[in-house]
Amino acid sequence: MSFTLRHRWVALAAVVAIVVLGGAYAVRLALHRAADEDAGWLDSLEPVQGQWVSSTGFARDGSSPWAAPVRVSVDGDELRFDVGCNRLTATATVDHHRLQSERGVMSTLIGCPPEVAAHEAWIAALVADHAQVQLKGSTEGMMFSLTSDAGWIGFLRD
């Protein structure tokens, strides 16, 4: 009888150990997934469809690349940037959280003041550099951002 009781205790201890270890693994996996989701990395442009306006950003060279807000419209796989002079357009997909634009950025050819032309070139460089795409909460609401070697820019819903 004590032999059978001992087997039951061993079996119960084994079940408890499996449940505890399984629970710990599930919590670890959930925390890892939550951290990835919290980063807000995007795998498509679907969550950012619509109109956005720049809130903040910086160029990696330390300059302030804009004098006026940048507006971006995301319509399907098309990004349309309005920097204040020319209209910049890119057809893009997102692969591994990065913009992919086979044709690059197209632009109208209006002669712009030098500071606006520099601003447009900076936006085009973000796209050409396969910017990382992120959607994350901020103190001002949901922020859609582009990050590359050229710099970083954050957009809020317009």
C-alpha positions as CSV (number, residue, x, y, z in Angstrom):
1,M,0.0,0.0,0.0
2,S,2.8,2.5,0.9
3,F,4.4,1.6,-2.4
4,T,1.3,2.6,-4.4
5,L,0.9,5.8,-2.3
6,R,4.6,6.7,-3.0
7,H,4.0,6.2,-6.8
8,R,1.0,8.5,-6.6
9,W,3.1,11.2,-4.8
10,V,5.8,10.9,-7.4
11,A,3.3,11.1,-10.2
12,L,1.6,14.1,-8.6
13,A,5.0,15.8,-8.2
14,A,5.9,15.1,-11.8
15,V,2.5,16.6,-13.0
16,V,3.1,19.7,-10.8
17,A,6.6,20.1,-12.2
18,I,5.3,19.8,-15.8
19,V,2.6,22.3,-15.1
20,V,5.0,24.8,-13.4
21,L,7.6,24.5,-16.1
22,G,5.0,24.7,-18.9
23,G,3.5,27.8,-17.3
24,A,6.9,29.4,-17.0
25,Y,7.6,28.6,-20.6
26,A,4.2,30.1,-21.7
27,V,4.8,33.3,-19.7
28,R,8.3,33.7,-21.2
29,L,7.0,33.1,-24.7
30,A,4.1,35.6,-24.1
31,L,6.5,38.2,-22.7
32,H,8.9,37.8,-25.7
33,R,6.0,38.2,-28.2
34,A,4.6,41.2,-26.2
35,A,8.1,42.8,-26.4
36,D,8.1,42.3,-30.2
37,E,4.6,43.6,-30.6
38,D,5.3,46.5,-28.3
39,A,8.2,47.6,-30.5
40,G,5.5,48.2,-33.1
41,W,7.5,46.9,-36.1
42,L,5.3,46.6,-39.1
43,D,5.2,43.9,-41.8
44,S,2.9,45.8,-44.1
45,L,1.6,49.3,-44.7
46,E,-2.0,48.3,-43.9
47,P,-2.0,49.6,-40.3
48,V,-0.8,53.1,-41.4
49,Q,-3.3,53.7,-44.3
50,G,-4.4,57.3,-44.4
51,Q,-3.1,60.8,-43.8
52,W,-0.2,61.6,-41.4
53,V,1.8,64.7,-40.5
54,S,5.3,64.9,-39.1
55,S,5.6,65.6,-35.4
56,T,9.3,65.2,-34.8
57,G,12.5,63.8,-36.3
58,F,16.2,64.3,-36.8
59,A,18.8,63.8,-39.4
60,R,21.8,61.6,-38.5
61,D,24.2,64.4,-39.5
62,G,22.7,66.6,-36.7
63,S,20.9,69.0,-39.0
64,S,17.3,69.9,-38.7
65,P,16.2,68.8,-42.2
66,W,12.9,70.7,-42.3
67,A,11.3,74.0,-41.9
68,A,7.7,72.9,-42.3
69,P,5.8,69.8,-41.5
70,V,6.0,66.8,-43.8
71,R,2.7,65.3,-44.8
72,V,2.5,61.7,-45.9
73,S,-0.5,59.9,-47.4
74,V,-0.4,56.1,-47.4
75,D,-2.8,54.6,-50.0
76,G,-2.4,50.9,-50.5
77,D,1.3,50.4,-51.3
78,E,1.8,54.0,-52.3
79,L,3.4,56.7,-50.1
80,R,2.9,60.3,-51.2
81,F,5.0,62.9,-49.3
82,D,4.3,66.6,-49.4
83,V,7.3,68.5,-48.2
84,G,6.1,71.9,-49.3
85,C,7.3,72.1,-52.9
86,N,7.5,68.9,-55.0
87,R,5.3,65.8,-54.5
88,L,7.4,62.7,-53.7
89,T,5.9,59.3,-54.5
90,A,7.1,55.8,-53.8
91,T,5.4,52.5,-54.4
92,A,6.6,50.3,-51.5
93,T,6.1,47.1,-49.6
94,V,7.4,46.2,-46.2
95,D,9.8,43.3,-45.8
96,H,11.3,42.4,-42.4
97,H,10.1,45.8,-41.0
98,R,11.8,47.7,-43.8
99,L,10.4,49.7,-46.7
100,Q,11.2,48.2,-50.1
101,S,10.7,50.4,-53.1
102,E,12.0,48.9,-56.4
103,R,11.6,52.1,-58.4
104,G,12.7,54.4,-55.6
105,V,11.2,57.8,-55.0
106,M,9.7,59.7,-57.9
107,S,9.3,63.5,-57.8
108,T,7.7,66.3,-59.6
109,L,10.3,68.7,-60.9
110,I,9.4,72.1,-59.5
111,G,12.4,74.4,-58.7
112,C,12.4,74.7,-54.9
113,P,14.3,76.9,-52.4
114,P,17.5,75.2,-51.3
115,E,16.3,74.4,-47.8
116,V,13.1,72.7,-49.1
117,A,15.1,70.8,-51.8
118,A,17.4,69.5,-49.0
119,H,14.4,68.5,-47.0
120,E,13.0,66.6,-50.0
121,A,16.3,64.9,-50.6
122,W,16.4,63.8,-46.9
123,I,12.9,62.3,-47.2
124,A,13.9,60.5,-50.4
125,A,17.0,59.1,-48.6
126,L,14.9,57.7,-45.8
127,V,12.9,55.7,-48.4
128,A,15.9,54.8,-50.5
129,D,17.8,53.6,-47.4
130,H,15.0,51.0,-46.7
131,A,13.8,52.8,-43.6
132,Q,12.5,50.6,-40.8
133,V,8.7,51.1,-40.4
134,Q,7.1,51.3,-36.9
135,L,3.7,52.2,-35.4
136,K,3.8,52.9,-31.7
137,G,1.9,54.9,-29.1
138,S,3.2,58.3,-28.1
139,T,2.1,61.0,-25.7
140,E,0.4,62.6,-28.7
141,G,-1.3,59.5,-30.1
142,M,-0.3,56.7,-32.5
143,M,3.0,57.5,-34.2
144,F,4.1,56.1,-37.5
145,S,7.8,56.4,-37.9
146,L,10.5,55.8,-40.5
147,T,14.1,55.2,-39.4
148,S,17.2,54.7,-41.6
149,D,20.9,55.8,-41.7
150,A,19.6,59.2,-43.0
151,G,17.7,59.8,-39.7
152,W,14.3,59.4,-38.1
153,I,10.9,61.0,-38.6
154,G,7.6,60.4,-36.7
155,F,4.2,61.1,-38.0
156,L,0.9,61.6,-36.2
157,R,-2.6,61.1,-37.7
158,D,-3.6,64.1,-39.7
